[in-house]
């Protein structure tokens, strides 16, 4: 019974992990501070979750950024989106679950069909691709793009059709695009990975990247982090390295990668409420096997004692 209970416990742990586990990345530039994770899109029982979001930032008030976020399920649905928090309505012309981008040859602009007429989309075109699968060697996650028409609420006129793409935030290009309505209101727009904000922040004090002699192959890299949590009056330094993750607030922070030219660190963050289940399962199965062995050993010893009598 114990052995079967242990196996059931292991399967239950996998179920809990599949439903409730959350995985994302925290990117911190050298000397910078970050208080949010960029979540990875995953497929669950209810379909895809944690998909990229369309964010609009109003930075007209100094040191106070106002952000309006359009969730992924509305982008997938398409059509017209209206909110009183923005000076324009949003019309989803085309949403691509996965895409690639290419620069448009200036000499061939007239020959290439392009939905965008303003912003980065004038010189970059997005092409739809099949959704990524776990067996893909070149791409493990989907990188969506969308063509979006913004309509000024006051005039009813189109501000322009923009290309918003995850590719823009991953490249060296400016990740946001400026949207200016007829009355001069300026808003920054970006399609980005969904963010999960935390009650604490991390500052990258120092990033070290060691390579094998004479090669560019990473040998070891580590991040010296300053962890600040005002609600707990906590302010301390800690080191995260390849074999030394940080466990904090129910999450585990692994040293995953780094920004180009060692300008920052990338931490992989995992929250898995079922992490202890495999260990408990092993204990239960081990106890069951020892109990089973003990019972058979006891029977064997009794039979041997009778035969020797």
Phi and psi in degrees as a GROMACS rama.xvg file:
@    title "Ramachandran Plot"
@    xaxis  label "Phi"
@    yaxis  label "Psi"
@TYPE xy
-61.2936  -39.2018  UNK-2
-64.4657  -45.3303  UNK-3
-64.4341  -38.6627  UNK-4
-63.1259  -39.2066  UNK-5
-64.7993  -40.8389  UNK-6
-66.2521  -41.0209  UNK-7
-62.9188  -40.0815  UNK-8
-62.7943  -39.4422  UNK-9
-63.5019  -44.3133  UNK-10
-65.408  -37.5322  UNK-11
-64.5567  -38.8762  UNK-12
-62.3668  -41.0217  UNK-13
-64.2014  -37.1257  UNK-14
-64.9648  -44.5706  UNK-15
-62.8146  -41.7537  UNK-16
-62.1845  -44.1423  UNK-17
-63.9446  -32.8484  UNK-18
-87.7722  -43.378  UNK-19
-108.667  -13.7208  UNK-20
-66.5708  139.922  UNK-21
-125.811  134.849  UNK-22
-131.56  138.06  UNK-23
-159.942  -174.904  UNK-24
-124.927  146.095  UNK-25
-118.83  116.915  UNK-26
-104.957  125.976  UNK-27
-128.514  122.802  UNK-28
-77.7093  157.479  UNK-29
-56.6965  121.409  UNK-30
80.7789  -2.57843  UNK-31
-91.5106  168.137  UNK-32
-125.457  135.445  UNK-33
-132.933  140.787  UNK-34
-129.928  24.8284  UNK-35
-145.151  158.457  UNK-36
-105.968  150.244  UNK-37
-101.062  112.479  UNK-38
-80.8607  146.962  UNK-39
-89.1162  137.911  UNK-40
-70.4576  130.646  UNK-41
-130.636  159.401  UNK-42
-103.018  127.559  UNK-43
-127.86  -165.825  UNK-44
-66.0684  -26.5457  UNK-45
-99.6927  16.9179  UNK-46
97.0971  -162.095  UNK-47
-76.0987  138.062  UNK-48
-129.303  161.239  UNK-49
60.2338  35.9096  UNK-50
-73.0688  163.257  UNK-51
-56.6259  153.707  UNK-52
-123.322  154.623  UNK-53
-99.3631  118.944  UNK-54
-113.888  137.069  UNK-55
-119.607  125.789  UNK-56
-116.246  126.951  UNK-57
-103.731  111.913  UNK-58
-112.101  29.204  UNK-59
-69.8693  -26.9366  UNK-60
-94.8309  119.331  UNK-61
-56.396  135.456  UNK-62
62.8658  14.2374  UNK-63
-138.946  99.7927  UNK-64
-91.7608  127.062  UNK-65
-103.856  121.396  UNK-66
-119.43  131.721  UNK-67
-114.794  127.606  UNK-68
-116.951  130.678  UNK-69
-99.1174  116.128  UNK-70
-67.3884  161.579  UNK-71
-63.5446  -36.6433  UNK-72
-65.2497  -28.3522  UNK-73
-73.8693  -34.0805  UNK-74
-66.5026  -40.8265  UNK-75
-66.6065  -37.1649  UNK-76
-66.0232  -36.3077  UNK-77
80.538  -168.105  UNK-78
83.1895  -156.994  UNK-79
-102.287  134.789  UNK-80
-121.172  128.993  UNK-81
-129.947  136.965  UNK-82
-144.343  140.029  UNK-83
-67.581  -8.74561  UNK-84
-82.3945  -9.83508  UNK-85
-121.976  148.215  UNK-86
-80.185  4.80918  UNK-87
-143.862  157.696  UNK-88
-91.8216  157.021  UNK-89
-116.072  124.19  UNK-90
-115.975  118.033  UNK-91
-82.0555  105.547  UNK-92
-74.4074  -46.3364  UNK-93
-156.235  129.912  UNK-94
-117.86  129.76  UNK-95
-113.082  118.504  UNK-96
-61.1903  -31.4619  UNK-97
-145.41  143.247  UNK-98
-154.167  166.428  UNK-99
-127.519  160.21  UNK-100
-126.726  152.836  UNK-101
-145.433  148.615  UNK-102
-74.9852  143.471  UNK-103
-90.405  127.497  UNK-104
-66.1925  119.598  UNK-105
-54.8445  -29.9671  UNK-106
-78.2754  -11.8819  UNK-107
-118.843  19.188  UNK-108
-58.2357  -39.13  UNK-109
-70.0294  -25.3481  UNK-110
-86.8846  -19.9174  UNK-111
-99.9558  127.347  UNK-112
-71.7806  125.057  UNK-113
-136.778  125.288  UNK-114
-76.7454  -26.0581  UNK-115
-85.4391  145.044  UNK-116
-129.428  9.27166  UNK-117
-156.91  157.276  UNK-118
75.1166  -157.78  UNK-119
-63.431  -24.7101  UNK-120
-66.7599  -12.665  UNK-121
-71.6646  -30.3349  UNK-122
-114.25  -5.44671  UNK-123
-129.813  135.261  UNK-124
-116.985  141.037  UNK-125
-101.016  137.433  UNK-126
-118.241  134.554  UNK-127
-73.2542  141.641  UNK-128
-128.768  162.903  UNK-129
-65.1719  148.893  UNK-130
-64.6732  143.402  UNK-131
-69.0085  149.009  UNK-132
-124.089  166.502  UNK-133
-65.4086  -15.5622  UNK-134
-93.0325  -4.75211  UNK-135
-68.6606  133.227  UNK-136
-82.3608  -35.8561  UNK-137
-90.0285  -24.3919  UNK-138
-147.371  119.541  UNK-139
-95.3104  -22.1756  UNK-140
-128.738  159.797  UNK-141
-76.7387  142.668  UNK-142
-123.034  90.4954  UNK-143
-73.1775  160.16  UNK-144
-140.947  158.788  UNK-145
-149.929  141.479  UNK-146
-99.4802  124.212  UNK-147
-128.524  127.438  UNK-148
-99.8925  124.878  UNK-149
-104.943  129.934  UNK-150
-116.466  119.016  UNK-151
-61.4556  125.466  UNK-152
-68.6908  -32.5051  UNK-153
-75.1165  -39.2564  UNK-154
-102.898  -20.971  UNK-155
76.6609  3.79117  UNK-156
-91.6984  155.536  UNK-157
-75.7163  127.924  UNK-158
-72.9797  -30.3112  UNK-159
149.528  162.844  UNK-160
-103.914  118.821  UNK-161
-106.192  154.774  UNK-162
-100.751  117.568  UNK-163
-110.028  130.306  UNK-164
-149.277  142.927  UNK-165
-60.511  -30.5231  UNK-166
-58.2175  -32.9363  UNK-167
-67.1457  -36.6159  UNK-168
-77.0143  -20.7552  UNK-169
-88.2096  -19.1552  UNK-170
-93.0397  -177.289  UNK-171
-80.0161  -2.76228  UNK-172
-71.7199  161.808  UNK-173
-63.9852  123.043  UNK-174
-70.1617  -19.2522  UNK-175
-111.843  157.691  UNK-176
-123.351  142.868  UNK-177
-84.8194  131.626  UNK-178
-114.246  119.883  UNK-179
-119.567  118.438  UNK-180
-80.9967  176.115  UNK-181
-64.3993  -29.696  UNK-182
-86.6372  5.78981  UNK-183
93.0549  1.77811  UNK-184
-66.1282  127.468  UNK-185
-110.705  130.667  UNK-186
-134.77  138.745  UNK-187
-93.9268  134.669  UNK-188
-122.482  142.708  UNK-189
-157.839  140.754  UNK-190
-92.8873  119.41  UNK-191
-138.041  165.135  UNK-192
-64.7022  145.441  UNK-193
-59.9554  137.568  UNK-194
-105.889  144.831  UNK-195
-123.073  109.414  UNK-196
-82.4764  143.977  UNK-197
-113.322  156.27  UNK-198
-78.6254  7.27242  UNK-199
-134.9  166.083  UNK-200
-131.138  158.212  UNK-201
-128.146  130.511  UNK-202
-111.001  131.054  UNK-203
-85.5087  107.785  UNK-204
-81.6524  -44.6855  UNK-205
-153.269  135.848  UNK-206
-118.575  128.26  UNK-207
-114.705  135.398  UNK-208
-133.467  105.914  UNK-209
-99.1162  138.895  UNK-210
-119.369  155.152  UNK-211
-65.7993  139.863  UNK-212
-54.2663  126.449  UNK-213
80.2194  5.6036  UNK-214
-133.92  172.008  UNK-215
-101.72  10.1819  UNK-216
-74.2119  124.614  UNK-217
-62.4254  132.462  UNK-218
-99.0402  -42.9522  UNK-219
-163.291  142.096  UNK-220
-142.078  145.547  UNK-221
-145.321  159.808  UNK-222
-129.208  124.112  UNK-223
-90.9223  115.661  UNK-224
-114.631  142.067  UNK-225
-104.621  114.184  UNK-226
-96.8596  124.963  UNK-227
-126.168  128.06  UNK-228
-137.454  99.1782  UNK-229
-64.0459  -35.1098  UNK-230
-63.8055  -27.7886  UNK-231
-105.927  5.32652  UNK-232
53.468  44.4089  UNK-233
-110.54  132.45  UNK-234
-153.634  98.0009  UNK-235
-144.864  162.612  UNK-236
-103.653  146.706  UNK-237
-148.991  158.589  UNK-238
-113.671  127.257  UNK-239
-113.221  123.067  UNK-240
-130.647  -178.187  UNK-241
-59.5202  -38.4637  UNK-242
-112.222  18.7626  UNK-243
-139.765  77.4953  UNK-244
-73.7733  164.143  UNK-245
-104.51  128.219  UNK-246
-107.216  119.403  UNK-247
-152.973  134.357  UNK-248
54.3885  39.5188  UNK-249
79.1477  6.24597  UNK-250
-123.879  154.777  UNK-251
-116.327  126.976  UNK-252
-105.97  114.007  UNK-253
-104.652  144.285  UNK-254
-74.0432  110.106  UNK-255
-106.192  -41.8275  UNK-256
-167.717  -161.101  UNK-257
-155.052  159.755  UNK-258
-79.4492  158.889  UNK-259
-54.4614  143.164  UNK-260
61.7026  23.2612  UNK-261
57.0853  35.8742  UNK-262
-84.4714  -0.113097  UNK-263
178.522  178.455  UNK-264
-119.125  154.495  UNK-265
-122.439  118.726  UNK-266
-105.56  131.59  UNK-267
-89.1135  129.581  UNK-268
-118.481  128.887  UNK-269
-128.913  128.579  UNK-270
-114.904  115.299  UNK-271
-133.055  97.0323  UNK-272
-65.0754  -14.3013  UNK-273
-100.996  18.0191  UNK-274
-63.5238  -30.1869  UNK-275
-82.6656  -15.2724  UNK-276
-59.7628  -44.5254  UNK-277
-59.961  -35.8129  UNK-278
-67.8705  -43.6659  UNK-279
-62.8986  -39.2608  UNK-280
-61.1462  -44.2564  UNK-281
-62.125  -39.698  UNK-282
-64.2881  -44.4499  UNK-283
-65.1379  -44.3431  UNK-284
-63.9078  -42.2202  UNK-285
-62.3828  -42.7201  UNK-286
-61.878  -42.3858  UNK-287
-63.5  -40.8737  UNK-288
-68.2209  -40.5846  UNK-289
-64.5443  -40.8045  UNK-290
-63.628  -43.4145  UNK-291
-63.0131  -43.0465  UNK-292
-64.1514  -41.5383  UNK-293
-62.9227  -40.5687  UNK-294
-63.714  -44.0957  UNK-295
-67.8117  -37.6245  UNK-296
-64.5051  -41.5985  UNK-297
-62.517  -43.72  UNK-298
-62.3583  -41.8845  UNK-299
-63.4749  -43.4025  UNK-300
-66.2338  -36.7101  UNK-301
-65.1516  -44.3852  UNK-302
-63.0096  -38.1832  UNK-303
-68.2671  -37.8708  UNK-304
-65.2174  -38.9183  UNK-305
-67.023  -41.0814  UNK-306
-68.9507  -27.117  UNK-307
-85.086  -13.9388  UNK-308
